[in-house]
Amino acid sequence: MSRKEAVSLSMGDRTSPLEADLYSDMITDHPRVGSTVEVSRFAAGTLKDHRGKRATITAVISRFGQVVGFKVRIKNGPEEIGTSKDFYLDRCLVEDSQAPTATSTAVREGLSHWNQQRDYWHIDTGGLEALSFAMASVTPAAIATPHPWGWDFAVPEPMKGDFTQVRCIAYQHNNFWTMGTTVTPIRGGLQPVVQPIEDHWARTFHWTHTIAKSMAERFDWPWDQAVRSIETRATASAKILVPMVNEALARCLAARQEITGTAPDVGVVSAGFSVVRLKVGTIGLTEPPSDRRPYTVISIDPAAAKDPEYLRQVVLHECAHIAVSSDGGPPHNDLFHSISKMVGLKPKYRD
């Protein structure tokens, strides 16, 4: 198929971008097929001459799970295709008329926990750090900007001049702070220029610190102590934890190689001192690669760093899990115990 032919199969323009494939994205058995709509006063293109007329939906165009357009048969007229903004549906309102992008969809799904209001203790930045961790799971590049009403993230889009904006409305009240988020693709204008931060925990700490420090200094949020904690943990993660993880992981993989004759390619590993991912009563957590986050993330409770020897044992435990690379079954299996014994993980720290 030539480029010219391919373009003719899509719909949308810079004022109403849709970028939908009229073959693969068109659904003829959608529940809305057969419904009556009215061509809206915003209709453009060939639909402009049919404004105010009734039409029957013959097919639905879906993009990233969102209905973004319709194929309709105009009453006493031809069959036409238009975006969702071109039609009034159940009421005379045009809702969800802006089509999502792949980036905005990924970001929205990654931040779904904050689609509704969340409340936190006024001096605690754990909610902000958890939000930044989730952002770090869906993009390596974003600009975090504080405002009197909260903060936002600007995530560059592949299309020149476009970006996805994450607006976080946040405010202090009583002994709490409250936050909610919205995610919107912004088309046209100045695209943010930002260098990706390759390490997961490094960008989590960077965004958290950027926002927390500005909110404390510029808008009097009670986060001075929290900012110092973020700075300390970020520095300790880079200078102490990461080198320790690299050394321990190399030992565990060598042990796995000696025991089984093979060692997995574990890829990138990011480690940080933080409790936002830890369950109560745990000191460390290893999160394996996933579709959203194609690398391993290690979280270690900062309290473990009070005793260097204990910290080494915790790190060895997590690295032994990575070396095992289990895809099911008991987490502390025979191979885990064999590797642990070979690298010097004490029995009391193997469970």
C-alpha positions in Angstrom: 0.0 0.0 0.0 1.4 3.4 -0.9 1.7 6.3 1.5 -1.0 8.2 -0.5 -3.4 5.2 -0.2 -2.6 4.8 3.5 -3.3 8.4 4.3 -6.7 8.2 2.5 -7.7 5.5 4.9 -7.3 7.7 8.0 -9.2 10.7 9.2 -8.5 13.8 11.2 -6.5 17.0 10.8 -4.5 19.4 13.0 -7.7 21.1 14.3 -9.4 17.8 15.0 -6.7 15.1 15.1 -8.0 11.6 15.2 -5.4 9.5 13.3 -7.8 6.5 13.2 -7.6 3.8 10.7 -10.9 3.5 9.0 -10.5 -0.2 8.5 -9.0 -1.6 11.7 -10.6 1.0 14.1 -14.2 0.8 12.8 -16.7 -1.3 14.7 -20.0 -2.3 13.2 -21.4 -4.3 16.2 -21.0 -1.6 18.8 -24.0 -1.0 21.1 -24.4 2.5 19.6 -24.9 1.2 16.1 -28.5 1.9 15.1 -28.8 4.9 17.5 -30.1 8.2 16.2 -27.8 11.3 16.4 -27.9 14.9 15.2 -25.2 16.5 13.2 -23.8 19.2 15.5 -23.3 22.9 14.9 -19.5 22.1 15.1 -19.6 19.7 12.2 -17.0 20.4 9.5 -16.0 19.0 6.1 -18.7 17.3 4.2 -20.9 17.3 7.3 -21.1 21.0 7.3 -24.0 21.1 4.9 -25.9 18.6 7.1 -25.8 20.6 10.4 -29.0 20.0 12.4 -30.1 16.9 10.5 -30.8 13.5 12.0 -28.6 10.5 11.2 -28.4 6.9 12.1 -25.1 5.4 13.3 -23.9 2.6 11.1 -20.4 2.1 12.6 -18.3 3.4 15.5 -14.7 4.4 15.3 -12.8 3.5 18.4 -9.2 4.6 19.3 -7.4 3.3 22.4 -10.8 2.1 23.8 -12.5 5.5 23.4 -15.2 6.3 20.8 -13.7 9.0 18.7 -15.9 9.0 15.6 -18.9 7.6 13.8 -20.0 6.5 10.4 -23.6 7.6 9.9 -26.4 7.6 7.3 -28.0 11.0 7.0 -31.8 10.9 6.9 -32.8 11.0 3.3 -29.1 11.5 2.4 -25.7 9.9 2.0 -23.5 8.0 4.4 -20.8 10.2 6.1 -17.9 9.8 8.5 -17.1 12.3 11.2 -15.4 12.7 14.6 -17.4 12.6 17.8 -17.5 16.4 18.0 -19.5 16.4 14.8 -22.5 14.8 16.4 -24.9 15.3 19.3 -25.6 12.0 21.0 -27.9 11.5 24.0 -28.0 15.2 24.9 -27.1 18.3 23.0 -23.6 18.2 24.5 -20.4 17.3 22.8 -18.4 15.2 25.3 -15.0 13.4 24.9 -14.5 15.1 21.6 -10.8 15.2 21.9 -9.2 11.9 20.8 -6.5 10.4 23.1 -2.9 9.8 22.0 -0.9 6.7 22.8 1.1 8.7 25.3 -1.9 10.3 27.0 -3.6 6.9 27.2 -0.5 5.3 28.8 -0.1 8.2 31.3 -3.8 8.2 32.2 -3.8 4.4 32.9 -0.6 4.7 34.9 -2.1 7.4 37.1 -5.6 5.9 37.4 -5.2 5.7 41.2 -5.4 9.5 41.3 -8.5 9.8 39.0 -10.4 10.5 42.2 -9.6 12.8 45.1 -6.8 11.5 47.5 -6.0 13.0 50.9 -2.7 12.9 52.7 -1.2 14.1 56.0 -0.1 17.7 55.6 3.6 17.1 56.3 3.9 13.8 54.4 5.2 13.8 50.8 4.6 10.1 50.3 1.6 10.7 48.1 3.7 12.9 45.9 6.5 10.4 45.7 4.1 7.6 44.8 2.7 9.8 42.0 6.2 10.5 40.7 7.0 6.8 40.9 3.9 6.1 38.8 4.9 8.8 36.3 8.4 7.3 36.1 6.8 4.0 35.2 5.2 5.4 32.0 7.7 8.0 30.8 11.5 8.7 31.1 11.0 12.4 30.3 8.8 15.0 31.8 9.0 18.6 33.2 7.5 19.1 36.6 6.3 22.6 37.3 4.9 23.8 40.6 2.0 26.3 40.8 0.0 28.0 43.6 -2.9 25.5 42.8 -0.6 22.4 42.7 1.7 21.2 40.0 1.8 19.7 36.5 3.9 17.4 34.4 4.5 18.0 30.7 5.3 14.8 28.8 6.7 15.2 25.2 4.7 13.5 22.5 6.3 11.9 19.4 4.4 14.4 17.2 6.4 17.7 17.0 4.7 20.5 19.0 2.5 18.1 21.0 2.7 17.0 24.6 0.6 15.3 27.3 -0.2 17.5 30.3 -0.8 16.0 33.7 -2.5 18.6 35.9 -2.5 17.9 39.6 -4.8 20.1 41.6 -3.5 20.1 45.2 -4.1 22.2 48.2 -3.5 22.2 52.0 -6.4 22.3 54.5 -6.6 21.5 58.2 -3.9 18.8 58.8 -4.2 17.4 55.3 -3.4 18.0 51.7 -5.7 16.9 48.9 -4.9 16.1 45.2 -6.6 14.9 42.1 -5.3 14.6 38.5 -6.4 15.1 34.9 -4.5 14.0 31.8 -4.9 15.9 28.6 -3.1 15.7 25.2 -2.1 19.2 24.1 -1.7 19.7 20.4 0.3 22.4 18.8 2.4 25.1 20.4 5.7 24.8 22.1 6.8 21.2 22.9 8.7 20.9 26.2 12.4 20.1 25.6 13.7 17.8 28.3 16.4 15.2 28.5 15.2 11.7 29.6 16.4 10.5 33.1 17.3 6.9 32.4 17.2 5.6 36.0 13.7 5.0 37.4 14.4 6.0 41.0 16.6 9.0 39.9 13.6 10.5 38.0 11.2 9.7 40.8 13.4 11.5 43.3 14.1 14.4 40.8 10.4 15.1 40.2 9.4 14.6 43.8 12.2 17.0 45.0 11.5 19.6 42.3 7.8 19.9 43.4 8.2 19.5 47.1 11.0 22.1 47.4 9.2 24.7 45.4 5.9 24.1 47.2 7.7 24.6 50.5 9.8 27.6 49.5 7.3 29.5 47.3 3.9 28.5 48.7 4.7 27.8 52.4 3.7 24.1 52.4 5.1 22.4 55.6 7.5 20.2 53.6 11.0 21.4 54.7 11.8 18.3 56.6 10.4 16.1 53.9 12.6 17.9 51.3 15.7 17.1 53.4 14.6 13.4 53.5 14.2 13.3 49.8 17.7 14.8 49.2 19.3 12.4 51.7 17.6 9.3 50.2 18.4 10.3 46.6 22.1 10.9 47.4 22.3 7.7 49.5 20.6 5.7 46.8 23.0 6.9 44.1 26.2 6.7 46.2 25.6 3.7 48.5 22.7 1.6 47.4 23.2 1.4 43.6 26.9 0.3 43.9 26.0 -2.2 46.6 23.2 -3.7 44.4 25.5 -3.9 41.3 28.2 -5.8 43.3 25.7 -8.1 45.0 23.8 -8.8 41.8 27.0 -9.8 40.0 27.8 -12.2 42.8 24.3 -13.7 42.8 24.4 -14.2 39.0 27.8 -15.8 39.2 26.5 -18.2 41.8 23.5 -19.0 39.6 25.9 -19.7 36.7 28.0 -22.0 38.8 25.0 -23.9 40.2 22.9 -24.3 37.1 25.3 -23.6 34.2 23.1 -20.6 33.1 22.4 -17.1 34.2 19.6 -14.9 33.1 20.0 -11.6 31.4 18.4 -9.4 34.0 18.7 -6.1 32.1 18.5 -2.8 33.9 18.0 -2.6 37.6 17.0 0.6 39.5 17.4 0.8 43.3 16.2 3.4 45.7 15.7 4.1 49.4 11.9 4.5 49.8 9.0 3.0 51.6 6.2 4.1 49.2 6.1 0.6 47.6 6.7 -1.5 50.7 4.0 -3.5 52.5 3.9 -3.2 56.3 6.5 -5.4 57.9 8.7 -5.7 54.9 12.1 -4.1 54.5 12.7 -4.7 50.8 10.9 -5.3 47.6 11.9 -6.4 44.1 9.5 -5.6 41.3 10.3 -7.6 38.1 10.0 -6.1 34.6 6.5 -5.6 33.2 4.9 -4.4 30.0 4.7 -0.9 31.4 8.1 -0.9 33.1 10.6 -3.1 31.2 13.2 -3.2 33.9 13.6 -4.3 37.6 12.9 -1.9 40.4 14.2 -2.4 44.0 12.9 -0.5 47.0 14.7 -0.6 50.3 13.5 0.8 53.6 15.9 3.6 54.6 15.9 2.2 58.1 18.0 -0.7 56.8 20.9 1.7 56.2 21.4 2.3 59.9 23.4 -1.0 60.0 25.7 -1.4 57.0 26.0 -5.2 57.5 22.2 -5.6 57.7 21.8 -3.5 54.6 24.1 -5.8 52.7 22.1 -8.8 53.8 18.8 -7.1 52.6 20.4 -6.3 49.3 21.8 -9.8 48.9 18.3 -11.2 49.5 16.7 -9.0 46.8 19.5 -9.7 44.3 19.1 -13.5 45.0 15.5 -13.1 43.9 16.6 -11.4 40.7 19.1 -14.1 40.0 16.5 -16.8 40.4 14.2 -15.1 38.0 11.3 -17.2 39.1 8.2 -17.2 36.9 6.0 -18.9 39.5 6.0 -21.1 42.5 7.4 -20.4 46.0 9.6 -17.3 46.0 12.2 -18.9 48.4 12.7 -22.1 46.5 15.7 -24.5 46.5 17.6 -22.4 43.9 17.1 -19.3 46.0 18.5 -21.0 49.1 21.5 -22.4 47.1 22.4 -19.0 45.7 21.9 -17.4 49.1 24.2 -19.9 50.8 26.9 -19.4 48.2 26.9 -15.6 48.4 26.8 -15.5 52.2 23.2 -14.6 52.9 22.6 -15.7 56.5 19.8 -18.2 57.1 17.8 -15.8 59.2 17.5 -13.4 56.3 16.5 -16.0 53.7 12.7 -15.9 54.4 
